Amino acid sequence: MDIKHLVLHVGVPKTGTSLLQRSLLEIRPQLRRRGIAYVERWQMYRLKHRKSWGAYATGPAAGKSAFAAELRRVVKYEMLRAGGRPRTVLLSNESMIGRVWPNFGDPYWPRAADGVGEVIGALAPKRTEVVIYVRRQDRLLESMYMQQIHLGRKLQWDRFIENAGRDDRIRYRDLLEVVANVPTVENIRIRPFEIIGGGAVPFVADFLADFGVEDLISFITNFDRNNASYTQPALEAALQVNPHLRTQEERRNMMEFLKEMFPPEDYPKAALLTKQERRRILEIYNSANQALFRDYLPGYPVDSYLSQKATRRLGATLEPLDVAPVSDNRRKLRNRR
C-alpha cells in the first residue's frame, strides 16, 4: 500500500460520531469517485484480532501483528474500490482513543497513543491528520451515562458523577497532546460538537468541506435519525429493570419498550444534573476549556464552555443549509452497484 494522506476521525464519543459515520457510508460511492477511500467502524469491529489492538488490549499480545494484517487487507480493499491509489484514506472509529468506560476508575482515553499509533504503524502513511470533536463536559457526562443505561447497565447516576473533576480524563488538551505526539501526525482538526445546534445538515457539510466534497451533502438522506433517548419516567423504570436483564436481546427489547411507553413528546426529558451541579462542573473545567479554545480553537470565543448561554452561541456558527436529496442520482448509483 502507498497511502499518501491518512485521516483518522477518532471521536470523542457522543459528539455526532454516528451521524457522520452514517453520512459517510451513504455517500461512499461518490467518495470513491472523488479519490477518498472510506473505512467505516464496523469494518474494524469485525476484525478477528481486534481485541489485541492497543485501543482494547484485552486480547493476546501475539494477535497485534494479525490485527495489523487484517486492517491492511480491509484498507487495501477500500483503496482498490476507490481506484487503487486514492488521494485520501479516511477511517472513522471512536474506539481509536480507547474504550469508553462507565465510571471514573479509568482515564477517558486510556489507550489513545496505542490505539492511534498502531493503526498508523500498520498502514504506514506518508502523513496523517486526526479529526477530533469535543463537547462541553457536563453534557458529555450526561450523554455517556445515558448510553450506559440504554445498554442495560444498572449504574447509578450519583456514583457515576461523584468523582467528576477529580482527574484529567475530560480535559481535552491532554488527549490532543497525546495524539499530536504519535509519529506521522502532522495536523489535528478540532471542532466543538455544539456547532450541531445549527442543524445536522450544516454539521455534516462542515466535516465534508475539509475534504473539498461538501457538495455531496445532497446525496445524504438520513439526517432525521437520532440516537436513543430516555425521558425521566423511562430512566426511572430502566434503573429498576436493568439489573434483571440477562441477554442483549432483552436489553434491546426493553429499550424499545420504554421509548414507546414514555415518548419525549408526552413526558419530560431525563433530569440528571441540577443547576448547581452543572455550574460546579463548568467551573471545574473552565480554565482548561479557556486554554483549549485559546490554543486550539482560535475562531471561537474562549468562554464558549463557561455557561449555557455562551455555548448556545456555538450553534449559530454554521450557516443553515436547505438541501434536497438528489433522488434521481441516487437511483442511478444504485443501478450501477
WOKA-V239481 format. One line per field, one symbol per residue. burial: + if it has 16 or more other C-alpha atoms within 10 Angstrom, else -. A space follows every 10 residues. Layout:
burial->???
This chain:
burial->--+-++++++ ++++++++++ ++++-+++++ ++-+++++++ +--+--+-++ +++++++--- --++-+++-+ ++--++-++- ++-+++++++ ++++++++++ -+++--++++ ++++++++++ -++++-++++ ++++++++-+ ++++++++++ -++++-+--+ +--++---++ +++-++-+++ -+-++--++- ++++++++++ ++++++++-- --+--+++++ +-------++ +++++--++- -+-------- +--++--++- -+++----++ -++----+-- ++++++-+++ +++--++--- -+++++---- +++++-++-- ---------+ -------
